[in-house]
Amino acid sequence: MISDARTAPPDAAIRYIVPWTGPDTLPPDCADMILSHTVLEHVEDIDGTYRSCHRWLRPGGFMTHHIDLRSHGLATETNGHWACSEMLWKLIAGRKSFLINRQPHSTHHQALERWGFTTVLDLKKTTPGIDRGKLAKRWRGLSDEDLSCSECFLLARKKASTA
């Protein structure tokens, strides 16, 4: 049975939870699996998101994330959003909620490690885009891998409790 988490019977096998606003949305260690697909490129608090996922997943639980790291049509090049200065990006974003956060693949990988996940699968799609010389100051330190990574699919497992 698939149900909205707010109205789901306690024995529902799958619960759909949207929107979620913080770690208290679910009790700790209650989920076997978390799926997010083309969501995390819009979330500003990447670290807080992975922290919440860690709180919700049972030890040994899995999560998958498909993350679209492209410019979403905000630039002509796939990775052209990294050519925008911070001032220009603020003008582009304006008051829009959930635009894109411009975070590269490595940001997600680092957060997974920081919050106690083991990466089981990390599939990356690379696409040519702007060259390093066109990067805005904030993004000049991107690795070659981040610069060309246009999307990724991550499968991660919460480490089993050692206690």
VMD Tcl script that builds the backbone (N, CA, C; Angstrom):
set m [mol new atoms 489]
animate dup $m
set s [atomselect $m all]
$s set {name element resname resid chain x y z} {
  {N N MET 1 A 0.845 -1.170 0.000}
  {CA C MET 1 A 0.000 0.000 0.000}
  {C C MET 1 A 0.891 1.233 0.000}
  {N N ILE 2 A 0.581 2.224 -0.834}
  {CA C ILE 2 A 1.294 3.494 -0.873}
  {C C ILE 2 A 0.370 4.558 -0.311}
  {N N SER 3 A 0.856 5.338 0.662}
  {CA C SER 3 A 0.019 6.339 1.310}
  {C C SER 3 A 0.803 7.590 1.598}
  {N N ASP 4 A 0.079 8.699 1.726}
  {CA C ASP 4 A 0.651 9.929 2.238}
  {C C ASP 4 A 0.987 9.667 3.705}
  {N N ALA 5 A 2.142 10.086 4.160}
  {CA C ALA 5 A 2.589 9.763 5.519}
  {C C ALA 5 A 1.644 10.311 6.583}
  {N N ARG 6 A 0.970 11.412 6.304}
  {CA C ARG 6 A 0.092 12.011 7.315}
  {C C ARG 6 A -1.191 11.213 7.518}
  {N N THR 7 A -1.617 10.470 6.514}
  {CA C THR 7 A -2.865 9.719 6.609}
  {C C THR 7 A -2.651 8.219 6.504}
  {N N ALA 8 A -1.408 7.797 6.399}
  {CA C ALA 8 A -1.107 6.380 6.190}
  {C C ALA 8 A -1.410 5.565 7.438}
  {N N PRO 9 A -1.963 4.388 7.228}
  {CA C PRO 9 A -2.109 3.487 8.378}
  {C C PRO 9 A -0.723 3.053 8.846}
  {N N PRO 10 A -0.601 2.685 10.096}
  {CA C PRO 10 A 0.728 2.319 10.626}
  {C C PRO 10 A 1.406 1.186 9.876}
  {N N ASP 11 A 0.632 0.330 9.195}
  {CA C ASP 11 A 1.226 -0.812 8.493}
  {C C ASP 11 A 1.487 -0.534 7.010}
  {N N ALA 12 A 1.388 0.723 6.571}
  {CA C ALA 12 A 1.631 1.057 5.161}
  {C C ALA 12 A 3.065 0.709 4.792}
  {N N ALA 13 A 3.235 0.005 3.684}
  {CA C ALA 13 A 4.568 -0.417 3.251}
  {C C ALA 13 A 5.383 0.747 2.699}
  {N N ILE 14 A 4.721 1.672 2.009}
  {CA C ILE 14 A 5.403 2.817 1.414}
  {C C ILE 14 A 4.657 4.081 1.809}
  {N N ARG 15 A 5.402 5.080 2.233}
  {CA C ARG 15 A 4.805 6.367 2.589}
  {C C ARG 15 A 5.468 7.454 1.765}
  {N N TYR 16 A 4.668 8.310 1.207}
  {CA C TYR 16 A 5.128 9.430 0.382}
  {C C TYR 16 A 5.098 10.675 1.243}
  {N N ILE 17 A 6.248 11.324 1.407}
  {CA C ILE 17 A 6.329 12.469 2.308}
  {C C ILE 17 A 6.851 13.683 1.544}
  {N N VAL 18 A 5.949 14.596 1.254}
  {CA C VAL 18 A 6.286 15.855 0.589}
  {C C VAL 18 A 5.274 16.878 1.052}
  {N N PRO 19 A 5.647 18.059 1.401}
  {CA C PRO 19 A 7.037 18.484 1.599}
  {C C PRO 19 A 7.538 18.030 2.958}
  {N N TRP 20 A 8.825 18.039 3.125}
  {CA C TRP 20 A 9.408 17.822 4.438}
  {C C TRP 20 A 10.229 19.060 4.748}
  {N N THR 21 A 10.212 19.445 5.982}
  {CA C THR 21 A 10.848 20.707 6.336}
  {C C THR 21 A 11.980 20.567 7.335}
  {N N GLY 22 A 12.235 19.386 7.821}
  {CA C GLY 22 A 13.322 19.238 8.775}
  {C C GLY 22 A 13.431 17.828 9.297}
  {N N PRO 23 A 14.380 17.602 10.188}
  {CA C PRO 23 A 14.654 16.256 10.673}
  {C C PRO 23 A 13.520 15.657 11.511}
  {N N ASP 24 A 12.625 16.489 12.050}
  {CA C ASP 24 A 11.539 15.972 12.887}
  {C C ASP 24 A 10.328 15.514 12.086}
  {N N THR 25 A 10.410 15.554 10.755}
  {CA C THR 25 A 9.315 15.099 9.904}
  {C C THR 25 A 8.992 13.636 10.165}
  {N N LEU 26 A 10.011 12.844 10.429}
  {CA C LEU 26 A 9.868 11.412 10.716}
  {C C LEU 26 A 10.627 11.080 11.990}
  {N N PRO 27 A 10.211 10.029 12.676}
  {CA C PRO 27 A 10.984 9.605 13.848}
  {C C PRO 27 A 12.317 8.985 13.424}
  {N N PRO 28 A 13.283 8.957 14.310}
  {CA C PRO 28 A 14.582 8.367 13.980}
  {C C PRO 28 A 14.479 6.893 13.626}
  {N N ASP 29 A 15.349 6.461 12.736}
  {CA C ASP 29 A 15.505 5.045 12.380}
  {C C ASP 29 A 14.198 4.370 11.971}
  {N N CYS 30 A 13.371 5.063 11.199}
  {CA C CYS 30 A 12.061 4.503 10.846}
  {C C CYS 30 A 11.953 4.087 9.380}
  {N N ALA 31 A 12.889 4.495 8.534}
  {CA C ALA 31 A 12.770 4.232 7.094}
  {C C ALA 31 A 13.788 3.190 6.645}
  {N N ASP 32 A 13.337 2.320 5.751}
  {CA C ASP 32 A 14.236 1.338 5.157}
  {C C ASP 32 A 14.912 1.893 3.916}
  {N N MET 33 A 14.212 2.820 3.217}
  {CA C MET 33 A 14.747 3.367 1.979}
  {C C MET 33 A 14.208 4.778 1.766}
  {N N ILE 34 A 15.067 5.642 1.239}
  {CA C ILE 34 A 14.700 7.004 0.864}
  {C C ILE 34 A 15.052 7.177 -0.601}
  {N N LEU 35 A 14.125 7.717 -1.372}
  {CA C LEU 35 A 14.349 7.980 -2.795}
  {C C LEU 35 A 14.166 9.467 -3.056}
  {N N SER 36 A 15.102 10.063 -3.743}
  {CA C SER 36 A 14.902 11.438 -4.223}
  {C C SER 36 A 15.504 11.514 -5.616}
  {N N HIS 37 A 14.713 11.963 -6.528}
  {CA C HIS 37 A 15.166 12.010 -7.910}
  {C C HIS 37 A 14.857 13.385 -8.478}
  {N N THR 38 A 15.906 14.055 -8.919}
  {CA C THR 38 A 15.914 15.439 -9.395}
  {C C THR 38 A 15.323 16.371 -8.346}
  {N N VAL 39 A 15.786 16.191 -7.122}
  {CA C VAL 39 A 15.373 17.027 -5.992}
  {C C VAL 39 A 16.569 17.775 -5.401}
  {N N LEU 40 A 17.664 17.058 -5.137}
  {CA C LEU 40 A 18.754 17.643 -4.356}
  {C C LEU 40 A 19.482 18.792 -5.036}
  {N N GLU 41 A 19.316 18.955 -6.337}
  {CA C GLU 41 A 19.922 20.125 -6.989}
  {C C GLU 41 A 19.158 21.412 -6.657}
  {N N HIS 42 A 17.988 21.274 -6.028}
  {CA C HIS 42 A 17.175 22.435 -5.667}
  {C C HIS 42 A 17.240 22.760 -4.177}
  {N N VAL 43 A 17.819 21.894 -3.372}
  {CA C VAL 43 A 17.853 22.052 -1.920}
  {C C VAL 43 A 19.068 22.895 -1.533}
  {N N GLU 44 A 18.829 23.969 -0.780}
  {CA C GLU 44 A 19.939 24.830 -0.363}
  {C C GLU 44 A 20.793 24.199 0.736}
  {N N ASP 45 A 20.169 23.523 1.680}
  {CA C ASP 45 A 20.896 22.961 2.814}
  {C C ASP 45 A 21.234 21.488 2.549}
  {N N ILE 46 A 22.241 21.258 1.729}
  {CA C ILE 46 A 22.640 19.898 1.372}
  {C C ILE 46 A 23.069 19.122 2.617}
  {N N ASP 47 A 23.887 19.719 3.456}
  {CA C ASP 47 A 24.376 19.031 4.643}
  {C C ASP 47 A 23.214 18.665 5.572}
  {N N GLY 48 A 22.292 19.589 5.783}
  {CA C GLY 48 A 21.131 19.316 6.624}
  {C C GLY 48 A 20.242 18.222 6.052}
  {N N THR 49 A 20.170 18.156 4.740}
  {CA C THR 49 A 19.366 17.118 4.089}
  {C C THR 49 A 19.959 15.737 4.347}
  {N N TYR 50 A 21.261 15.606 4.162}
  {CA C TYR 50 A 21.891 14.313 4.423}
  {C C TYR 50 A 21.852 13.970 5.917}
  {N N ARG 51 A 21.946 14.966 6.770}
  {CA C ARG 51 A 21.817 14.739 8.219}
  {C C ARG 51 A 20.425 14.176 8.535}
  {N N SER 52 A 19.389 14.760 7.925}
  {CA C SER 52 A 18.022 14.270 8.140}
  {C C SER 52 A 17.861 12.850 7.617}
  {N N CYS 53 A 18.406 12.578 6.436}
  {CA C CYS 53 A 18.321 11.225 5.879}
  {C C CYS 53 A 18.983 10.223 6.818}
  {N N HIS 54 A 20.107 10.610 7.394}
  {CA C HIS 54 A 20.801 9.724 8.332}
  {C C HIS 54 A 19.937 9.473 9.567}
  {N N ARG 55 A 19.270 10.478 10.029}
  {CA C ARG 55 A 18.398 10.340 11.199}
  {C C ARG 55 A 17.237 9.394 10.895}
  {N N TRP 56 A 16.639 9.520 9.721}
  {CA C TRP 56 A 15.441 8.753 9.375}
  {C C TRP 56 A 15.715 7.299 9.022}
  {N N LEU 57 A 16.837 7.040 8.347}
  {CA C LEU 57 A 17.116 5.672 7.903}
  {C C LEU 57 A 17.517 4.764 9.067}
  {N N ARG 58 A 17.046 3.535 9.003}
  {CA C ARG 58 A 17.494 2.516 9.945}
  {C C ARG 58 A 18.942 2.152 9.612}
  {N N PRO 59 A 19.713 1.690 10.595}
  {CA C PRO 59 A 21.055 1.208 10.267}
  {C C PRO 59 A 20.960 0.139 9.179}
  {N N GLY 60 A 21.773 0.274 8.164}
  {CA C GLY 60 A 21.740 -0.632 7.020}
  {C C GLY 60 A 20.749 -0.222 5.942}
  {N N GLY 61 A 19.958 0.833 6.187}
  {CA C GLY 61 A 18.985 1.302 5.207}
  {C C GLY 61 A 19.666 1.952 4.009}
  {N N PHE 62 A 18.947 2.007 2.898}
  {CA C PHE 62 A 19.488 2.539 1.648}
  {C C PHE 62 A 18.781 3.822 1.234}
  {N N MET 63 A 19.460 4.603 0.435}
  {CA C MET 63 A 18.828 5.752 -0.217}
  {C C MET 63 A 19.414 5.916 -1.606}
  {N N THR 64 A 18.581 6.434 -2.508}
  {CA C THR 64 A 19.051 6.748 -3.855}
  {C C THR 64 A 18.722 8.194 -4.157}
  {N N HIS 65 A 19.619 8.811 -4.889}
  {CA C HIS 65 A 19.437 10.202 -5.314}
  {C C HIS 65 A 19.904 10.321 -6.759}
  {N N HIS 66 A 19.039 10.814 -7.610}
  {CA C HIS 66 A 19.452 11.200 -8.955}
  {C C HIS 66 A 19.537 12.714 -8.915}
  {N N ILE 67 A 20.707 13.265 -9.214}
  {CA C ILE 67 A 20.948 14.699 -9.080}
  {C C ILE 67 A 21.348 15.272 -10.438}
  {N N ASP 68 A 20.554 16.208 -10.920}
  {CA C ASP 68 A 20.806 16.887 -12.196}
  {C C ASP 68 A 21.662 18.119 -11.911}
  {N N LEU 69 A 22.917 18.067 -12.288}
  {CA C LEU 69 A 23.873 19.132 -11.967}
  {C C LEU 69 A 24.011 20.163 -13.087}
  {N N ARG 70 A 23.153 20.076 -14.089}
  {CA C ARG 70 A 23.220 20.997 -15.227}
  {C C ARG 70 A 22.619 22.359 -14.878}
  {N N SER 71 A 22.738 23.284 -15.803}
  {CA C SER 71 A 22.302 24.671 -15.570}
  {C C SER 71 A 20.792 24.863 -15.672}
  {N N HIS 72 A 20.056 23.824 -16.037}
  {CA C HIS 72 A 18.579 23.882 -16.107}
  {C C HIS 72 A 18.078 24.994 -17.019}
  {N N GLY 73 A 18.792 25.220 -18.099}
  {CA C GLY 73 A 18.368 26.226 -19.068}
  {C C GLY 73 A 18.681 27.663 -18.664}
  {N N LEU 74 A 19.377 27.862 -17.562}
  {CA C LEU 74 A 19.726 29.207 -17.109}
  {C C LEU 74 A 20.981 29.732 -17.803}
  {N N ALA 75 A 21.636 28.868 -18.559}
  {CA C ALA 75 A 22.802 29.238 -19.360}
  {C C ALA 75 A 22.770 28.354 -20.602}
  {N N THR 76 A 23.440 28.783 -21.639}
  {CA C THR 76 A 23.432 27.983 -22.869}
  {C C THR 76 A 24.275 26.723 -22.735}
  {N N GLU 77 A 25.332 26.769 -21.928}
  {CA C GLU 77 A 26.176 25.604 -21.727}
  {C C GLU 77 A 25.657 24.778 -20.549}
  {N N THR 78 A 25.898 23.489 -20.613}
  {CA C THR 78 A 25.454 22.579 -19.562}
  {C C THR 78 A 25.887 23.030 -18.175}
  {N N ASN 79 A 27.124 23.486 -18.059}
  {CA C ASN 79 A 27.656 23.909 -16.769}
  {C C ASN 79 A 27.848 25.429 -16.698}
  {N N GLY 80 A 27.138 26.152 -17.532}
  {CA C GLY 80 A 27.286 27.609 -17.604}
  {C C GLY 80 A 26.873 28.352 -16.344}
  {N N HIS 81 A 26.123 27.720 -15.476}
  {CA C HIS 81 A 25.734 28.362 -14.207}
  {C C HIS 81 A 26.954 28.649 -13.335}
  {N N TRP 82 A 28.058 27.945 -13.565}
  {CA C TRP 82 A 29.275 28.198 -12.796}
  {C C TRP 82 A 30.089 29.367 -13.357}
  {N N ALA 83 A 29.648 29.949 -14.456}
  {CA C ALA 83 A 30.307 31.143 -14.991}
  {C C ALA 83 A 29.721 32.418 -14.379}
  {N N CYS 84 A 28.595 32.304 -13.704}
  {CA C CYS 84 A 27.911 33.470 -13.136}
  {C C CYS 84 A 28.553 33.886 -11.823}
  {N N SER 85 A 28.835 35.166 -11.714}
  {CA C SER 85 A 29.342 35.700 -10.452}
  {C C SER 85 A 28.235 35.609 -9.403}
  {N N GLU 86 A 28.590 35.784 -8.148}
  {CA C GLU 86 A 27.581 35.730 -7.076}
  {C C GLU 86 A 26.536 36.827 -7.259}
  {N N MET 87 A 26.954 38.009 -7.678}
  {CA C MET 87 A 26.005 39.103 -7.887}
  {C C MET 87 A 25.038 38.770 -9.036}
  {N N LEU 88 A 25.567 38.285 -10.126}
  {CA C LEU 88 A 24.716 37.915 -11.255}
  {C C LEU 88 A 23.767 36.784 -10.860}
  {N N TRP 89 A 24.270 35.810 -10.100}
  {CA C TRP 89 A 23.420 34.695 -9.688}
  {C C TRP 89 A 22.266 35.183 -8.806}
  {N N LYS 90 A 22.525 36.132 -7.934}
  {CA C LYS 90 A 21.449 36.688 -7.094}
  {C C LYS 90 A 20.390 37.366 -7.953}
  {N N LEU 91 A 20.821 38.038 -9.010}
  {CA C LEU 91 A 19.851 38.664 -9.926}
  {C C LEU 91 A 19.035 37.603 -10.667}
  {N N ILE 92 A 19.687 36.548 -11.113}
  {CA C ILE 92 A 18.993 35.470 -11.815}
  {C C ILE 92 A 17.995 34.787 -10.885}
  {N N ALA 93 A 18.434 34.489 -9.671}
  {CA C ALA 93 A 17.589 33.767 -8.717}
  {C C ALA 93 A 16.439 34.624 -8.214}
  {N N GLY 94 A 16.709 35.914 -8.028}
  {CA C GLY 94 A 15.658 36.789 -7.519}
  {C C GLY 94 A 15.020 36.212 -6.275}
  {N N ARG 95 A 13.704 36.193 -6.249}
  {CA C ARG 95 A 12.973 35.655 -5.099}
  {C C ARG 95 A 12.439 34.250 -5.353}
  {N N LYS 96 A 12.962 33.626 -6.375}
  {CA C LYS 96 A 12.495 32.274 -6.709}
  {C C LYS 96 A 12.882 31.282 -5.616}
  {N N SER 97 A 11.941 30.456 -5.257}
  {CA C SER 97 A 12.234 29.351 -4.341}
  {C C SER 97 A 12.641 28.160 -5.194}
  {N N PHE 98 A 13.541 27.386 -4.697}
  {CA C PHE 98 A 13.914 26.118 -5.329}
  {C C PHE 98 A 14.435 26.297 -6.751}
  {N N LEU 99 A 15.293 27.253 -6.981}
  {CA C LEU 99 A 15.934 27.351 -8.288}
  {C C LEU 99 A 16.911 26.177 -8.362}
  {N N ILE 100 A 18.174 26.414 -8.499}
  {CA C ILE 100 A 19.176 25.351 -8.361}
  {C C ILE 100 A 20.257 25.876 -7.426}
  {N N ASN 101 A 20.894 24.970 -6.715}
  {CA C ASN 101 A 21.878 25.390 -5.717}
  {C C ASN 101 A 23.298 25.465 -6.263}
  {N N ARG 102 A 23.527 24.996 -7.470}
  {CA C ARG 102 A 24.823 25.025 -8.153}
  {C C ARG 102 A 25.901 24.174 -7.475}
  {N N GLN 103 A 25.543 23.323 -6.545}
  {CA C GLN 103 A 26.534 22.499 -5.866}
  {C C GLN 103 A 27.004 21.363 -6.770}
  {N N PRO 104 A 28.307 21.124 -6.823}
  {CA C PRO 104 A 28.841 20.051 -7.667}
  {C C PRO 104 A 28.715 18.683 -7.012}
  {N N HIS 105 A 29.025 17.670 -7.784}
  {CA C HIS 105 A 28.980 16.275 -7.333}
  {C C HIS 105 A 29.753 16.076 -6.035}
  {N N SER 106 A 30.933 16.653 -5.927}
  {CA C SER 106 A 31.777 16.419 -4.747}
  {C C SER 106 A 31.109 16.876 -3.454}
  {N N THR 107 A 30.272 17.896 -3.502}
  {CA C THR 107 A 29.566 18.370 -2.306}
  {C C THR 107 A 28.677 17.259 -1.753}
  {N N HIS 108 A 27.993 16.553 -2.637}
  {CA C HIS 108 A 27.119 15.463 -2.214}
  {C C HIS 108 A 27.940 14.293 -1.671}
  {N N HIS 109 A 29.003 13.977 -2.351}
  {CA C HIS 109 A 29.864 12.875 -1.920}
  {C C HIS 109 A 30.446 13.164 -0.535}
  {N N GLN 110 A 30.913 14.374 -0.300}
  {CA C GLN 110 A 31.478 14.747 1.006}
  {C C GLN 110 A 30.424 14.679 2.110}
  {N N ALA 111 A 29.195 15.119 1.806}
  {CA C ALA 111 A 28.122 15.068 2.804}
  {C C ALA 111 A 27.754 13.619 3.142}
  {N N LEU 112 A 27.742 12.757 2.141}
  {CA C LEU 112 A 27.479 11.338 2.402}
  {C C LEU 112 A 28.490 10.777 3.398}
  {N N GLU 113 A 29.748 11.065 3.170}
  {CA C GLU 113 A 30.797 10.574 4.065}
  {C C GLU 113 A 30.661 11.172 5.459}
  {N N ARG 114 A 30.408 12.483 5.504}
  {CA C ARG 114 A 30.312 13.193 6.780}
  {C C ARG 114 A 29.184 12.635 7.652}
  {N N TRP 115 A 28.097 12.200 7.024}
  {CA C TRP 115 A 26.939 11.743 7.790}
  {C C TRP 115 A 26.849 10.221 7.910}
  {N N GLY 116 A 27.925 9.523 7.663}
  {CA C GLY 116 A 27.976 8.105 7.983}
  {C C GLY 116 A 27.330 7.186 6.972}
  {N N PHE 117 A 27.429 7.535 5.706}
  {CA C PHE 117 A 26.905 6.679 4.651}
  {C C PHE 117 A 28.057 6.029 3.897}
  {N N THR 118 A 27.814 4.836 3.420}
  {CA C THR 118 A 28.737 4.166 2.524}
  {C C THR 118 A 28.168 4.283 1.121}
  {N N THR 119 A 28.954 4.791 0.187}
  {CA C THR 119 A 28.505 4.876 -1.195}
  {C C THR 119 A 28.626 3.494 -1.823}
  {N N VAL 120 A 27.487 2.979 -2.264}
  {CA C VAL 120 A 27.432 1.660 -2.878}
  {C C VAL 120 A 27.602 1.782 -4.390}
  {N N LEU 121 A 27.018 2.820 -4.962}
  {CA C LEU 121 A 27.067 3.052 -6.404}
  {C C LEU 121 A 27.089 4.544 -6.657}
  {N N ASP 122 A 27.961 4.977 -7.543}
  {CA C ASP 122 A 28.068 6.392 -7.903}
  {C C ASP 122 A 28.254 6.456 -9.417}
  {N N LEU 123 A 27.134 6.590 -10.122}
  {CA C LEU 123 A 27.174 6.679 -11.580}
  {C C LEU 123 A 27.168 8.146 -11.979}
  {N N LYS 124 A 28.130 8.532 -12.787}
  {CA C LYS 124 A 28.238 9.931 -13.210}
  {C C LYS 124 A 28.126 10.025 -14.723}
  {N N LYS 125 A 27.404 11.018 -15.172}
  {CA C LYS 125 A 27.347 11.330 -16.598}
  {C C LYS 125 A 28.181 12.588 -16.798}
  {N N THR 126 A 29.069 12.555 -17.763}
  {CA C THR 126 A 29.880 13.734 -18.062}
  {C C THR 126 A 29.434 14.327 -19.384}
  {N N THR 127 A 29.449 15.638 -19.415}
  {CA C THR 127 A 29.040 16.386 -20.601}
  {C C THR 127 A 29.985 17.562 -20.760}
  {N N PRO 128 A 30.469 17.818 -21.969}
  {CA C PRO 128 A 31.329 18.984 -22.152}
  {C C PRO 128 A 30.536 20.272 -21.911}
  {N N GLY 129 A 31.226 21.272 -21.462}
  {CA C GLY 129 A 30.589 22.565 -21.200}
  {C C GLY 129 A 31.634 23.659 -21.286}
  {N N ILE 130 A 31.484 24.686 -20.461}
  {CA C ILE 130 A 32.445 25.785 -20.471}
  {C C ILE 130 A 33.803 25.286 -19.989}
  {N N ASP 131 A 34.834 25.963 -20.424}
  {CA C ASP 131 A 36.157 25.569 -19.949}
  {C C ASP 131 A 36.479 26.312 -18.658}
  {N N ARG 132 A 37.500 25.851 -18.001}
  {CA C ARG 132 A 37.901 26.366 -16.688}
  {C C ARG 132 A 38.131 27.880 -16.681}
  {N N GLY 133 A 38.605 28.427 -17.769}
  {CA C GLY 133 A 38.888 29.862 -17.835}
  {C C GLY 133 A 37.650 30.749 -17.732}
  {N N LYS 134 A 36.467 30.199 -17.930}
  {CA C LYS 134 A 35.224 30.972 -17.845}
  {C C LYS 134 A 34.532 30.864 -16.494}
  {N N LEU 135 A 35.088 30.098 -15.586}
  {CA C LEU 135 A 34.456 29.923 -14.281}
  {C C LEU 135 A 34.479 31.207 -13.465}
  {N N ALA 136 A 33.392 31.459 -12.747}
  {CA C ALA 136 A 33.352 32.582 -11.804}
  {C C ALA 136 A 34.305 32.266 -10.649}
  {N N LYS 137 A 34.716 33.286 -9.952}
  {CA C LYS 137 A 35.710 33.154 -8.887}
  {C C LYS 137 A 35.360 32.042 -7.895}
  {N N ARG 138 A 34.106 31.971 -7.465}
  {CA C ARG 138 A 33.691 30.974 -6.473}
  {C C ARG 138 A 33.953 29.547 -6.936}
  {N N TRP 139 A 33.897 29.294 -8.239}
  {CA C TRP 139 A 33.949 27.927 -8.762}
  {C C TRP 139 A 35.293 27.560 -9.395}
  {N N ARG 140 A 36.282 28.425 -9.318}
  {CA C ARG 140 A 37.564 28.165 -9.968}
  {C C ARG 140 A 38.310 26.971 -9.399}
  {N N GLY 141 A 37.983 26.571 -8.183}
  {CA C GLY 141 A 38.649 25.427 -7.562}
  {C C GLY 141 A 37.998 24.086 -7.873}
  {N N LEU 142 A 36.972 24.071 -8.721}
  {CA C LEU 142 A 36.319 22.805 -9.072}
  {C C LEU 142 A 37.312 21.839 -9.694}
  {N N SER 143 A 37.186 20.592 -9.333}
  {CA C SER 143 A 38.028 19.566 -9.962}
  {C C SER 143 A 37.557 19.377 -11.405}
  {N N ASP 144 A 38.398 18.787 -12.228}
  {CA C ASP 144 A 37.997 18.485 -13.604}
  {C C ASP 144 A 36.778 17.571 -13.612}
  {N N GLU 145 A 36.729 16.640 -12.673}
  {CA C GLU 145 A 35.595 15.722 -12.578}
  {C C GLU 145 A 34.297 16.482 -12.285}
  {N N ASP 146 A 34.328 17.397 -11.320}
  {CA C ASP 146 A 33.137 18.198 -11.007}
  {C C ASP 146 A 32.738 19.080 -12.189}
  {N N LEU 147 A 33.710 19.666 -12.838}
  {CA C LEU 147 A 33.435 20.578 -13.952}
  {C C LEU 147 A 32.677 19.889 -15.083}
  {N N SER 148 A 32.959 18.619 -15.310}
  {CA C SER 148 A 32.309 17.916 -16.419}
  {C C SER 148 A 31.136 17.025 -15.999}
  {N N CYS 149 A 30.910 16.852 -14.701}
  {CA C CYS 149 A 29.834 15.974 -14.229}
  {C C CYS 149 A 28.498 16.700 -14.359}
  {N N SER 150 A 27.638 16.202 -15.235}
  {CA C SER 150 A 26.354 16.862 -15.486}
  {C C SER 150 A 25.196 16.229 -14.717}
  {N N GLU 151 A 25.344 15.001 -14.298}
  {CA C GLU 151 A 24.340 14.374 -13.445}
  {C C GLU 151 A 24.950 13.147 -12.796}
  {N N CYS 152 A 24.329 12.738 -11.699}
  {CA C CYS 152 A 24.819 11.542 -11.017}
  {C C CYS 152 A 23.652 10.787 -10.392}
  {N N PHE 153 A 23.881 9.508 -10.223}
  {CA C PHE 153 A 22.946 8.644 -9.513}
  {C C PHE 153 A 23.726 8.025 -8.369}
  {N N LEU 154 A 23.275 8.280 -7.143}
  {CA C LEU 154 A 23.958 7.787 -5.961}
  {C C LEU 154 A 23.092 6.756 -5.247}
  {N N LEU 155 A 23.689 5.657 -4.882}
  {CA C LEU 155 A 23.068 4.661 -4.016}
  {C C LEU 155 A 23.972 4.576 -2.798}
  {N N ALA 156 A 23.409 4.852 -1.637}
  {CA C ALA 156 A 24.202 4.877 -0.408}
  {C C ALA 156 A 23.489 4.091 0.681}
  {N N ARG 157 A 24.264 3.581 1.607}
  {CA C ARG 157 A 23.758 2.784 2.711}
  {C C ARG 157 A 24.188 3.412 4.017}
  {N N LYS 158 A 23.251 3.500 4.965}
  {CA C LYS 158 A 23.599 3.972 6.299}
  {C C LYS 158 A 24.390 2.872 6.982}
  {N N LYS 159 A 25.523 3.226 7.525}
  {CA C LYS 159 A 26.362 2.233 8.193}
  {C C LYS 159 A 25.597 1.610 9.349}
  {N N ALA 160 A 25.797 0.316 9.527}
  {CA C ALA 160 A 25.147 -0.396 10.623}
  {C C ALA 160 A 25.704 0.115 11.949}
  {N N SER 161 A 24.876 0.131 12.942}
  {CA C SER 161 A 25.282 0.579 14.265}
  {C C SER 161 A 26.346 -0.346 14.832}
  {N N THR 162 A 27.328 0.234 15.493}
  {CA C THR 162 A 28.402 -0.574 16.091}
  {C C THR 162 A 28.139 -0.846 17.551}
  {N N ALA 163 A 27.080 -0.286 18.086}
  {CA C ALA 163 A 26.788 -0.476 19.515}
  {C C ALA 163 A 26.097 -1.780 19.775}
}
mol reanalyze $m
mol bondsrecalc $m
mol representation Tube
mol addrep $m
